[in-house]
Every structure is written in C-alpha cells, then in structure tokens.
Amino acid sequence: MTRLVTVLMLILGLSVPAALVAQEAAPDPAPAAPKGEDGGDDAAAADAGVHEAGAKFDYGFSGMLARDNRTQLAPLTLASGKAVASAEYKLKSGGYYRMDINADGSAELALSGGDFFRAIWVDEIIINDIEIRPMGVHSLEFDDAGTATISFVAIVPGRYTLSIPGSSGATQQAIFNIQ
C-alpha cells in the first residue's frame, strides 16, 4: 500500500508542473497601446525644455550596470557666460545614467550640489581616462578645459540642482527631477 501511495504522489507531482508550463506557454494577446504613450512625444518634450531619459531597464545577465541599461544624458557645459544645461533633466528612480560635463577653460568653474549627489549612487567618474569610484561627491571643479564623465544610478525621488557656486542665475544651474 505504501508503494502505491508513493507512486501516485510521484505521478501527481510530475504532472502538475507540466500542466502549469503548458498554461504559461499560451501567450495572451497584448492590448494595443493608447496613442501618446508610445514615446512619440520626443519632439514635444524637447520643445517644452525637458530632457526626458527613456531607460530600457532590461536587467539581463550583467545586471543593472550593464552597458545596455545605461542611458546617455545631454552634456552639461561649464563656460563663462554660457548656460550650464539646455533644459531640465527628467530621470527615473532606479535608472542607470551617464553624463558628460564639458569645460572650455574660459574660467575656473565648479559644479556643486550635495543634495543631488546624496540622492544618487555614483558608479564612477572618468577624468582623462582615469576611473574614480568615490564613496561620495559634493562638487566637481575644473581649472582647465576638459571633460569629466559621471555614471550614476538615480535613487531618491525629488527635484535637485547642480549649480555653479556663488552664482544666482537660472542658467547657471542644471535641474534634475528624479521620479
């Protein structure tokens, strides 16, 4: 009797997962996406003055920090008398981003934003092919012309600014809106 119950339990245990796999294999028809949600509003967003980062978020074999998951943002510019950013940045919490900061060397300028740097996790900062993996950042200062590339993951939702210390103009700051 015990052998019969054991055999029946094995047969039942092996047949139930096969039935579940057969149910999952049948694809459901995908609903049609409503107009306006397919990402076709890029021109309208550019006209509105917002850099919206469209991230893929496909966490494959390499995980979140894979190159395929990284979104390249519009660069920031440090130049005397020029705007730092062309528009506001709209980021998604959990997204992996990369941004260039270009300085033309016309003046010794810095970008400061402790609140922004505390709201993100900095993966690396690349300066002249030297990779820096900091525990924390408060500001970046350029004495000469050059480019710094920062890779980061947006974490804490909110509105943050990176600005040139001592300046008060709206064009002397970059605004990041993490959602």
Backbone as a printed PyTorch tensor [residue, N CA C, xyz], in Angstrom:
tensor([[[  0.8190,  -1.1880,   0.0000],
         [  0.0000,   0.0000,   0.0000],
         [  0.8690,   1.2620,   0.0000]],

        [[  1.9400,   1.2390,   0.7760],
         [  2.8310,   2.3890,   0.8450],
         [  3.4700,   2.6590,  -0.5070]],

        [[  3.8380,   1.6150,  -1.2160],
         [  4.4520,   1.7800,  -2.5310],
         [  3.4540,   2.3920,  -3.5140]],

        [[  2.2170,   1.9870,  -3.4440],
         [  1.1900,   2.5190,  -4.3360],
         [  0.9760,   4.0120,  -4.0930]],

        [[  0.9220,   4.4240,  -2.8310],
         [  0.7580,   5.8390,  -2.4960],
         [  1.9760,   6.6400,  -2.9610]],

        [[  3.1620,   6.0900,  -2.7990],
         [  4.3830,   6.7740,  -3.2300],
         [  4.3970,   6.9700,  -4.7350]],

        [[  4.0260,   5.9450,  -5.4890],
         [  3.9950,   6.0430,  -6.9430],
         [  2.9450,   7.0690,  -7.3840]],

        [[  1.7780,   7.0470,  -6.7590],
         [  0.7430,   8.0250,  -7.1080],
         [  1.1910,   9.4570,  -6.8100]],

        [[  1.8890,   9.6560,  -5.6910],
         [  2.3900,  11.0000,  -5.3420],
         [  3.4330,  11.4730,  -6.3550]],

        [[  4.3060,  10.5800,  -6.7940],
         [  5.3030,  10.9410,  -7.8010],
         [  4.6340,  11.3100,  -9.1240]],

        [[  3.6630,  10.5300,  -9.5350],
         [  2.9720,  10.8250, -10.7980],
         [  2.2530,  12.1650, -10.7050]],

        [[  1.5790,  12.3980,  -9.5990],
         [  0.8800,  13.6710,  -9.4090],
         [  1.8670,  14.8370,  -9.3560]],

        [[  2.9660,  14.6480,  -8.6730],
         [  3.9800,  15.7150,  -8.5570],
         [  4.6320,  16.0500,  -9.8740]],

        [[  4.7880,  15.0700, -10.7450],
         [  5.4060,  15.3310, -12.0430],
         [  4.4190,  15.8790, -13.0620]],

        [[  3.1480,  15.5810, -12.9150],
         [  2.1770,  16.0440, -13.9080],
         [  1.7080,  17.4700, -13.6580]],

        [[  1.6690,  17.9220, -12.4200],
         [  1.1920,  19.2820, -12.1190],
         [  2.1160,  20.3500, -12.7020]],

        [[  3.4690,  20.2830, -12.5410],
         [  4.3080,  21.3060, -13.1660],
         [  4.1970,  21.3190, -14.6800]],

        [[  4.0090,  20.1550, -15.3180],
         [  3.8650,  20.1220, -16.7700],
         [  2.6030,  20.8490, -17.2050]],

        [[  1.5220,  20.7220, -16.4390],
         [  0.2820,  21.4220, -16.7670],
         [  0.4460,  22.9280, -16.6040]],

        [[  1.2050,  23.3560, -15.5880],
         [  1.4310,  24.7910, -15.3890],
         [  2.2800,  25.3780, -16.4960]],

        [[  3.2770,  24.6300, -16.9620],
         [  4.1170,  25.1080, -18.0520],
         [  3.2990,  25.2470, -19.3280]],

        [[  2.3930,  24.3210, -19.5710],
         [  1.5490,  24.3980, -20.7650],
         [  0.6440,  25.6240, -20.7180]],

        [[  0.1500,  25.9880, -19.5140],
         [ -0.6930,  27.1750, -19.3890],
         [  0.1090,  28.4470, -19.6220]],

        [[  1.3520,  28.4890, -19.1320],
         [  2.1880,  29.6940, -19.3040],
         [  2.6620,  29.8420, -20.7300]],

        [[  2.7630,  28.7490, -21.4800],
         [  3.2650,  28.8100, -22.8470],
         [  2.2580,  29.4550, -23.7930]],

        [[  0.9790,  29.4130, -23.4590],
         [ -0.0390,  30.0240, -24.3110],
         [  0.0000,  31.5350, -24.1240]],

        [[  0.4440,  32.3020, -25.1350],
         [  0.5550,  33.7600, -24.9850],
         [ -0.8070,  34.4310, -25.0170]],

        [[ -0.9400,  35.4510, -24.1840],
         [ -2.1440,  36.2670, -24.1840],
         [ -1.9780,  37.3690, -25.2050]],

        [[ -3.0370,  37.7330, -25.9150],
         [ -2.9030,  38.8470, -26.8560],
         [ -2.6380,  40.1350, -26.0870]],

        [[ -1.6180,  40.8900, -26.5420],
         [ -1.2380,  42.1340, -25.8760],
         [ -2.2200,  43.2290, -26.2430]],

        [[ -2.6610,  44.0250, -25.2570],
         [ -3.5730,  45.1270, -25.5810],
         [ -2.8450,  46.2050, -26.3690]],

        [[ -3.5600,  46.8640, -27.2390],
         [ -2.9690,  47.9300, -28.0470],
         [ -2.6550,  49.1210, -27.1610]],

        [[ -1.4860,  49.7180, -27.3720],
         [ -1.0850,  50.8820, -26.5830],
         [ -1.8730,  52.0950, -27.0380]],

        [[ -2.4030,  52.8740, -26.0810],
         [ -3.1230,  54.0850, -26.4680],
         [ -2.1820,  55.0850, -27.1190]],

        [[ -2.7440,  55.9210, -27.9550],
         [ -1.9250,  56.9360, -28.6180],
         [ -1.3200,  57.8780, -27.6030]],

        [[ -0.0560,  58.2820, -27.8680],
         [  0.6150,  59.2350, -26.9940],
         [  1.4860,  58.5650, -25.9460]],

        [[  1.3550,  57.2300, -25.7380],
         [  2.1730,  56.5540, -24.7430],
         [  3.2940,  55.7450, -25.3750]],

        [[  3.4790,  55.8350, -26.6640],
         [  4.4830,  55.0200, -27.3210],
         [  5.8220,  55.7250, -27.4460]],

        [[  5.9970,  56.8450, -26.7810],
         [  7.2710,  57.5530, -26.8170],
         [  7.3950,  58.4570, -28.0240]],

        [[  6.3250,  58.7380, -28.7360],
         [  6.3820,  59.5630, -29.9150],
         [  6.3400,  61.0480, -29.6050]],

        [[  6.3800,  61.4120, -28.3500],
         [  6.2920,  62.8080, -27.9580],
         [  7.6630,  63.4180, -27.6970]],

        [[  8.7410,  62.8640, -28.3040],
         [ 10.0840,  63.3750, -28.0660],
         [ 10.2310,  64.8150, -28.5460]],

        [[  9.6540,  65.1340, -29.6900],
         [  9.7560,  66.4920, -30.2080],
         [  9.0100,  67.4680, -29.3040]],

        [[  7.8660,  67.0430, -28.7780],
         [  7.1030,  67.9100, -27.8840],
         [  7.8510,  68.1330, -26.5750]],

        [[  8.5160,  67.0980, -26.0640],
         [  9.2830,  67.2390, -24.8170],
         [ 10.4810,  68.1590, -25.0220]],

        [[ 11.1260,  68.0700, -26.1830],
         [ 12.2660,  68.9450, -26.4540],
         [ 11.8130,  70.3980, -26.5380]],

        [[ 10.6360,  70.6130, -27.1280],
         [ 10.1090,  71.9690, -27.2070],
         [  9.7400,  72.5030, -25.8320]],

        [[  9.3410,  71.6200, -24.9170],
         [  8.9450,  72.0320, -23.5770],
         [ 10.1480,  72.3200, -22.6870]],

        [[ 11.3670,  71.9910, -23.1280],
         [ 12.5570,  72.2800, -22.3550],
         [ 12.8530,  71.2340, -21.2960]],

        [[ 12.6070,  69.9660, -21.5970],
         [ 12.8630,  68.8900, -20.6500],
         [ 13.6090,  67.7810, -21.3620]],

        [[ 14.7390,  67.3290, -20.7800],
         [ 15.4490,  66.1530, -21.2830],
         [ 14.8700,  64.9570, -20.5390]],

        [[ 14.0160,  64.1860, -21.1880],
         [ 13.4240,  63.0330, -20.5340],
         [ 14.2410,  61.8080, -20.9000]],

        [[ 14.7320,  61.1230, -19.8880],
         [ 15.5600,  59.9510, -20.0950],
         [ 14.6870,  58.7270, -20.2400]],

        [[ 14.7170,  58.1200, -21.3920],
         [ 13.9560,  56.9010, -21.6320],
         [ 14.8520,  55.7010, -21.4220]],

        [[ 14.7970,  55.0860, -20.2670],
         [ 15.6640,  53.9670, -19.9470],
         [ 15.0200,  52.6500, -20.3540]],

        [[ 15.8600,  51.6450, -20.6250],
         [ 15.3710,  50.3480, -21.0720],
         [ 15.0020,  49.4600, -19.9030]],

        [[ 15.8060,  49.4260, -18.8630],
         [ 15.5950,  48.6130, -17.6670],
         [ 15.4050,  47.1450, -18.0010]],

        [[ 16.3120,  46.5770, -18.7880],
         [ 16.3080,  45.1490, -19.0830],
         [ 17.4910,  44.5450, -18.3460]],

        [[ 17.2370,  44.0390, -17.1490],
         [ 18.3120,  43.5490, -16.2970],
         [ 18.6730,  42.1290, -16.6890]],

        [[ 19.5780,  42.0070, -17.6410],
         [ 19.9820,  40.7070, -18.1470],
         [ 21.0830,  40.0880, -17.3160]],

        [[ 21.9500,  39.3780, -17.9810],
         [ 22.9960,  38.6050, -17.3190],
         [ 23.9280,  39.4860, -16.4790]],

        [[ 24.2680,  40.6660, -16.9710],
         [ 25.2100,  41.5330, -16.2630],
         [ 24.5560,  42.4000, -15.2030]],

        [[ 23.2540,  42.4000, -15.1150],
         [ 22.5740,  43.1580, -14.0780],
         [ 22.3060,  44.5890, -14.4730]],

        [[ 22.0500,  45.3950, -13.4660],
         [ 21.6140,  46.7700, -13.6700],
         [ 22.6830,  47.6400, -14.3120]],

        [[ 23.9540,  47.4070, -14.0210],
         [ 25.0140,  48.2730, -14.5120],
         [ 25.5690,  47.8470, -15.8690]],

        [[ 24.8390,  47.0310, -16.5930],
         [ 25.2620,  46.6410, -17.9300],
         [ 25.1940,  47.8440, -18.8610]],

        [[ 26.0570,  47.8490, -19.8470],
         [ 26.1190,  48.9750, -20.7850],
         [ 24.7950,  49.1730, -21.5220]],

        [[ 24.0640,  48.0910, -21.7830],
         [ 22.7820,  48.1970, -22.4880],
         [ 21.7260,  48.9170, -21.6670]],

        [[ 21.8590,  48.9210, -20.3450],
         [ 20.8740,  49.5690, -19.4780],
         [ 21.1820,  51.0330, -19.2390]],

        [[ 22.3570,  51.4950, -19.6310],
         [ 22.7730,  52.8720, -19.3570],
         [ 22.1870,  53.8250, -20.3880]],

        [[ 21.6900,  54.9540, -19.9080],
         [ 21.1340,  56.0000, -20.7640],
         [ 22.0890,  57.1850, -20.7680]],

        [[ 22.4710,  57.6370, -21.9570],
         [ 23.3610,  58.7810, -22.0910],
         [ 22.5270,  60.0600, -22.0240]],

        [[ 22.8520,  60.9400, -21.0810],
         [ 22.1450,  62.2150, -20.9300],
         [ 22.8350,  63.3020, -21.7360]],

        [[ 22.1160,  64.3750, -21.9960],
         [ 22.6900,  65.5380, -22.6750],
         [ 23.7900,  66.1190, -21.7870]],

        [[ 24.8880,  66.5700, -22.3680],
         [ 26.0190,  67.0430, -21.5550],
         [ 25.7510,  68.3780, -20.8700]],

        [[ 26.4800,  68.5890, -19.7670],
         [ 26.4920,  69.8790, -19.0840],
         [ 27.6920,  70.6570, -19.5890]],

        [[ 27.5810,  71.9840, -19.6290],
         [ 28.6530,  72.8270, -20.1430],
         [ 29.0730,  73.8280, -19.0830]],

        [[ 30.3670,  73.8750, -18.8080],
         [ 30.9160,  74.8830, -17.9060],
         [ 31.7380,  75.8540, -18.7410]],

        [[ 31.1760,  77.0140, -18.9860],
         [ 31.8330,  78.0460, -19.7690],
         [ 31.3870,  79.3980, -19.2420]],

        [[ 32.2820,  80.3350, -19.2670],
         [ 31.9860,  81.6670, -18.7600],
         [ 30.9010,  82.3340, -19.6050]],

        [[ 29.7750,  82.6550, -18.9570],
         [ 28.6900,  83.3440, -19.6360],
         [ 27.7450,  82.4580, -20.4240]],

        [[ 27.8980,  81.1470, -20.3640],
         [ 27.0110,  80.2410, -21.0920],
         [ 26.1620,  79.4480, -20.1150]],

        [[ 25.0280,  78.9670, -20.6040],
         [ 24.1310,  78.1750, -19.7730],
         [ 24.7560,  76.8110, -19.4690]],

        [[ 24.5400,  76.3190, -18.2600],
         [ 25.0850,  75.0220, -17.8510],
         [ 24.3340,  73.8960, -18.5490]],

        [[ 23.0050,  73.9640, -18.5740],
         [ 22.1860,  72.9330, -19.2010],
         [ 21.1960,  73.5880, -20.1470]],

        [[ 20.8530,  72.8720, -21.1980],
         [ 19.9030,  73.4270, -22.1620],
         [ 18.4610,  73.2420, -21.7150]],

        [[ 18.2090,  72.2920, -20.8210],
         [ 16.8520,  72.0430, -20.3330],
         [ 16.9300,  71.2330, -19.0420]],

        [[ 15.7830,  71.0590, -18.4110],
         [ 15.6840,  70.2650, -17.1830],
         [ 15.8010,  68.7780, -17.5150]],

        [[ 16.4030,  68.0040, -16.6170],
         [ 16.5560,  66.5640, -16.8030],
         [ 15.4800,  65.8320, -16.0190]],

        [[ 14.7920,  64.9150, -16.6800],
         [ 13.7530,  64.1180, -16.0450],
         [ 14.2530,  62.6730, -15.9920]],

        [[ 14.5500,  62.1710, -14.7840],
         [ 15.1290,  60.8450, -14.5990],
         [ 14.1520,  59.9390, -13.8640]],

        [[ 14.3820,  58.6470, -13.9690],
         [ 13.5630,  57.6640, -13.2670],
         [ 14.3970,  57.0260, -12.1670]],

        [[ 13.8110,  56.9140, -10.9980],
         [ 14.4900,  56.2870,  -9.8810],
         [ 14.7990,  54.8380, -10.2380]],

        [[ 16.0470,  54.4340, -10.0220],
         [ 16.4930,  53.0940, -10.3680],
         [ 17.1390,  53.0130, -11.7360]],

        [[ 17.1270,  54.1130, -12.4900],
         [ 17.7370,  54.1310, -13.8200],
         [ 19.2260,  54.3850, -13.7420]],

        [[ 19.9660,  53.8070, -14.6790],
         [ 21.4240,  53.9520, -14.7520],
         [ 21.7370,  54.9680, -15.8440]],

        [[ 22.4440,  56.0350, -15.5020],
         [ 22.6730,  57.1540, -16.4110],
         [ 24.1540,  57.4900, -16.5100]],

        [[ 24.4960,  58.1230, -17.6320],
         [ 25.8630,  58.6040, -17.8670],
         [ 25.7650,  60.0110, -18.4400]],

        [[ 26.5990,  60.9050, -17.9320],
         [ 26.5270,  62.3030, -18.3490],
         [ 27.9350,  62.8740, -18.4520]],

        [[ 28.1870,  63.6240, -19.5190],
         [ 29.4570,  64.3210, -19.7020],
         [ 29.3320,  65.7400, -19.1690]],

        [[ 30.3960,  66.1990, -18.5320],
         [ 30.4800,  67.5820, -18.0770],
         [ 31.6760,  68.1880, -18.7930]],

        [[ 31.4160,  69.1390, -19.6880],
         [ 32.4590,  69.7340, -20.5210],
         [ 32.8020,  71.1310, -20.0270]],

        [[ 34.0840,  71.4090, -19.8660],
         [ 34.5540,  72.7530, -19.5030],
         [ 35.4440,  73.2630, -20.6240]],

        [[ 35.2520,  74.5310, -20.9880],
         [ 36.0620,  75.0860, -22.0770],
         [ 37.3190,  75.7930, -21.5830]],

        [[ 37.5060,  75.9180, -20.2770],
         [ 38.7140,  76.5170, -19.7270],
         [ 38.7010,  78.0330, -19.7010]],

        [[ 37.5640,  78.6670, -20.0330],
         [ 37.4970,  80.1250, -20.0570],
         [ 37.5650,  80.7100, -18.6460]],

        [[ 37.1990,  79.9280, -17.6470],
         [ 37.2630,  80.3780, -16.2520],
         [ 37.3610,  79.1420, -15.3590]],

        [[ 37.8290,  79.3490, -14.1410],
         [ 37.8700,  78.2650, -13.1670],
         [ 36.4780,  78.1240, -12.5700]],

        [[ 35.7720,  77.0660, -12.9630],
         [ 34.3800,  76.8860, -12.5630],
         [ 34.1730,  75.5190, -11.9170]],

        [[ 33.1660,  75.4410, -11.0730],
         [ 32.8180,  74.1980, -10.3950],
         [ 31.3200,  73.9750, -10.4910]],

        [[ 30.9150,  72.7350, -10.2990],
         [ 29.5130,  72.3730, -10.1650],
         [ 29.3440,  71.7810,  -8.7820]],

        [[ 28.4450,  72.3660,  -8.0160],
         [ 28.2260,  71.9200,  -6.6570],
         [ 26.7640,  71.5170,  -6.4940]],

        [[ 26.5420,  70.4550,  -5.7380],
         [ 25.1700,  70.0090,  -5.5000],
         [ 25.1510,  68.8160,  -4.5670]],

        [[ 25.4030,  69.0650,  -3.3040],
         [ 25.4440,  67.9830,  -2.3280],
         [ 24.1500,  67.2040,  -2.2490]],

        [[ 23.0040,  67.8840,  -2.3560],
         [ 21.7100,  67.1930,  -2.2950],
         [ 21.5530,  66.2270,  -3.4690]],

        [[ 21.9580,  66.6640,  -4.6580],
         [ 21.8680,  65.7940,  -5.8290],
         [ 22.7800,  64.5810,  -5.6680]],

        [[ 24.0180,  64.8090,  -5.2450],
         [ 24.9580,  63.7010,  -5.1130],
         [ 24.5720,  62.7380,  -3.9890]],

        [[ 23.8110,  63.2040,  -2.9940],
         [ 23.3150,  62.2980,  -1.9560],
         [ 22.0770,  61.5300,  -2.4240]],

        [[ 21.4110,  61.9970,  -3.4700],
         [ 20.2100,  61.3390,  -3.9870],
         [ 20.5320,  60.3070,  -5.0680]],

        [[ 21.8030,  60.1960,  -5.4430],
         [ 22.2070,  59.2270,  -6.4650],
         [ 23.3060,  58.3400,  -5.9010]],

        [[ 23.5420,  57.2270,  -6.5630],
         [ 24.6930,  56.3840,  -6.2600],
         [ 25.6500,  56.5410,  -7.4210]],

        [[ 26.8490,  57.0590,  -7.1450],
         [ 27.8390,  57.3160,  -8.1860],
         [ 28.6120,  56.0320,  -8.4470]],

        [[ 28.5040,  55.5230,  -9.6720],
         [ 29.2420,  54.3300, -10.0650],
         [ 30.6990,  54.6960, -10.3170]],

        [[ 30.9150,  55.6960, -11.1800],
         [ 32.2850,  56.1210, -11.4620],
         [ 32.2970,  57.5220, -12.0610]],

        [[ 33.4380,  58.1650, -11.9090],
         [ 33.7170,  59.4410, -12.5590],
         [ 34.9870,  59.2260, -13.3610]],

        [[ 34.9380,  59.5280, -14.6490],
         [ 36.0960,  59.3270, -15.5250],
         [ 36.6480,  60.6880, -15.9210]],

        [[ 37.9280,  60.9050, -15.6170],
         [ 38.6170,  62.1430, -15.9600],
         [ 39.9320,  61.7600, -16.6250]],

        [[ 40.1290,  62.1520, -17.8770],
         [ 41.3480,  61.8270, -18.6310],
         [ 41.6760,  60.3450, -18.5710]],

        [[ 40.7110,  59.5020, -18.8460],
         [ 40.8430,  58.0420, -18.8510],
         [ 41.2390,  57.4550, -17.4960]],

        [[ 41.0470,  58.2090, -16.4400],
         [ 41.2580,  57.7090, -15.0820],
         [ 39.8860,  57.5250, -14.4580]],

        [[ 39.6110,  56.2900, -14.0290],
         [ 38.3060,  55.9810, -13.4420],
         [ 38.3710,  56.1190, -11.9260]],

        [[ 37.4490,  56.8960, -11.3900],
         [ 37.3720,  57.1300,  -9.9460],
         [ 36.0470,  56.5690,  -9.4670]],

        [[ 36.0910,  55.7680,  -8.4200],
         [ 34.8630,  55.2150,  -7.8240],
         [ 34.7400,  55.7570,  -6.4050]],

        [[ 34.1190,  56.9310,  -6.2850],
         [ 34.0790,  57.6070,  -4.9870],
         [ 32.9880,  57.0770,  -4.0650]],

        [[ 33.1910,  57.2590,  -2.7800],
         [ 32.1640,  56.9550,  -1.7860],
         [ 31.1380,  58.0900,  -1.7330]],

        [[ 31.5490,  59.2870,  -2.0540],
         [ 30.6640,  60.4390,  -2.0450],
         [ 31.2930,  61.5930,  -2.7940]],

        [[ 30.4560,  62.4690,  -3.2990],
         [ 30.9150,  63.6360,  -4.0550],
         [ 30.0750,  64.8200,  -3.6000]],

        [[ 30.7020,  65.9750,  -3.5070],
         [ 29.9530,  67.1960,  -3.2220],
         [ 30.0220,  68.1610,  -4.3970]],

        [[ 31.1760,  68.2020,  -5.0770],
         [ 31.3120,  69.1080,  -6.2150],
         [ 32.4310,  68.6300,  -7.1320]],

        [[ 32.4110,  69.1490,  -8.3560],
         [ 33.4760,  68.9190,  -9.3320],
         [ 33.9620,  70.2810,  -9.7860]],

        [[ 35.2790,  70.4960,  -9.7620],
         [ 35.8440,  71.7850, -10.1600],
         [ 36.8070,  71.5890, -11.3180]],

        [[ 36.6970,  72.4810, -12.3090],
         [ 37.5550,  72.4470, -13.4820],
         [ 38.4540,  73.6750, -13.4660]],

        [[ 39.7710,  73.4760, -13.4410],
         [ 40.7230,  74.5740, -13.5340],
         [ 41.0590,  74.8790, -14.9850]],

        [[ 41.0560,  73.8600, -15.8300],
         [ 41.3780,  73.9920, -17.2500],
         [ 40.2820,  73.3390, -18.0780]],

        [[ 40.4500,  73.4090, -19.3910],
         [ 39.4980,  72.7550, -20.2890],
         [ 39.5910,  71.2430, -20.1190]],

        [[ 38.4600,  70.5830, -20.2360],
         [ 38.4470,  69.1310, -20.1210],
         [ 37.0380,  68.5970, -20.0030]],

        [[ 36.9660,  67.2880, -19.9010],
         [ 35.6840,  66.6090, -19.7940],
         [ 35.7290,  65.5920, -18.6700]],

        [[ 34.6940,  65.5800, -17.8680],
         [ 34.5110,  64.5600, -16.8400],
         [ 33.2210,  63.8330, -17.1780]],

        [[ 33.2470,  62.5210, -17.0710],
         [ 32.0730,  61.7020, -17.3380],
         [ 31.6650,  61.0350, -16.0450]],

        [[ 30.4080,  61.1980, -15.6750],
         [ 29.9060,  60.6140, -14.4400],
         [ 28.8150,  59.5910, -14.7750]],

        [[ 28.9500,  58.3960, -14.2140],
         [ 27.9430,  57.3430, -14.3560],
         [ 27.2930,  57.1490, -12.9980]],

        [[ 25.9670,  57.1200, -12.9790],
         [ 25.2820,  57.0530, -11.6940],
         [ 23.9240,  56.3760, -11.8240]],

        [[ 23.3900,  55.9750, -10.6740],
         [ 22.0510,  55.4160, -10.5770],
         [ 21.2180,  56.4010,  -9.7640]],

        [[ 20.1140,  56.8670, -10.3280],
         [ 19.2070,  57.7680,  -9.6110],
         [ 18.4650,  56.9580,  -8.5540]],

        [[ 18.4310,  57.4550,  -7.3120],
         [ 17.8400,  56.6930,  -6.2140],
         [ 16.6280,  57.4140,  -5.6090]],

        [[ 16.8530,  58.5630,  -5.0040],
         [ 15.8220,  59.2360,  -4.2030],
         [ 15.0220,  60.2100,  -5.0780]],

        [[ 13.7130,  59.9960,  -5.2010],
         [ 12.8950,  60.9220,  -5.9920],
         [ 12.8990,  62.3270,  -5.3940]],

        [[ 12.8620,  63.3100,  -6.2680],
         [ 12.8400,  64.7060,  -5.8420],
         [ 13.3870,  65.6050,  -6.9280]],

        [[ 13.4730,  66.8850,  -6.6120],
         [ 13.9880,  67.8990,  -7.5410],
         [ 15.2960,  68.4190,  -6.9830]],

        [[ 16.3750,  68.3010,  -7.7590],
         [ 17.7140,  68.6490,  -7.2970],
         [ 18.4080,  69.5510,  -8.3120]],

        [[ 19.3760,  70.3180,  -7.8270],
         [ 20.1210,  71.2030,  -8.7180],
         [ 21.6190,  70.9810,  -8.5660]],

        [[ 22.3110,  71.1240,  -9.6690],
         [ 23.7630,  71.2480,  -9.7050],
         [ 24.0050,  72.6750, -10.1800]],

        [[ 24.7290,  73.4460,  -9.4120],
         [ 24.8980,  74.8510,  -9.7900],
         [ 26.3360,  75.2830,  -9.6000]],

        [[ 26.6630,  76.3840, -10.2490],
         [ 27.9770,  76.9960, -10.0930],
         [ 27.9600,  77.7720,  -8.7820]],

        [[ 28.8560,  77.4460,  -7.8390],
         [ 28.8450,  78.1340,  -6.5370],
         [ 29.0090,  79.6450,  -6.6910]],

        [[ 28.2260,  80.3750,  -5.9460],
         [ 28.2970,  81.8290,  -5.9650],
         [ 27.4600,  82.4770,  -7.0470]],

        [[ 26.8490,  81.7060,  -7.9060],
         [ 26.0030,  82.2870,  -8.9530],
         [ 24.5440,  82.1380,  -8.5650]],

        [[ 23.7310,  83.0440,  -9.0650],
         [ 22.3140,  83.0030,  -8.7220],
         [ 21.4070,  82.9420,  -9.9460]],

        [[ 21.9790,  82.9670, -11.1260],
         [ 21.1700,  82.9480, -12.3440],
         [ 20.5660,  81.5840, -12.6250]],

        [[ 19.4060,  81.5900, -13.2540],
         [ 18.7160,  80.3370, -13.5780],
         [ 19.4780,  79.5320, -14.6230]],

        [[ 20.2630,  80.2070, -15.4650],
         [ 21.0170,  79.4840, -16.4890],
         [ 22.3100,  78.8840, -15.9380]],

        [[ 22.6760,  79.2580, -14.7190],
         [ 23.9180,  78.7630, -14.1180],
         [ 23.6820,  77.5260, -13.2470]],

        [[ 22.6210,  76.7840, -13.5540],
         [ 22.3270,  75.5640, -12.8080],
         [ 21.6700,  74.5400, -13.7370]],

        [[ 21.8220,  73.2840, -13.3520],
         [ 21.1430,  72.1840, -14.0450],
         [ 20.1550,  71.5850, -13.0700]],

        [[ 18.9310,  71.3760, -13.5150],
         [ 17.8830,  70.8690, -12.6390],
         [ 17.6060,  69.4170, -13.0080]],

        [[ 17.5910,  68.5570, -12.0000],
         [ 17.3250,  67.1290, -12.1740],
         [ 16.0630,  66.7780, -11.4020]],

        [[ 15.0980,  66.2380, -12.1020],
         [ 13.8410,  65.8320, -11.4930],
         [ 13.7960,  64.3030, -11.5220]],

        [[ 14.0260,  63.6690, -10.3630],
         [ 14.0180,  62.2060, -10.2590],
         [ 12.6260,  61.7750,  -9.8550]],

        [[ 12.0280,  60.9140, -10.6520],
         [ 10.6710,  60.4380, -10.3740],
         [ 10.6900,  59.0050,  -9.9170]]])
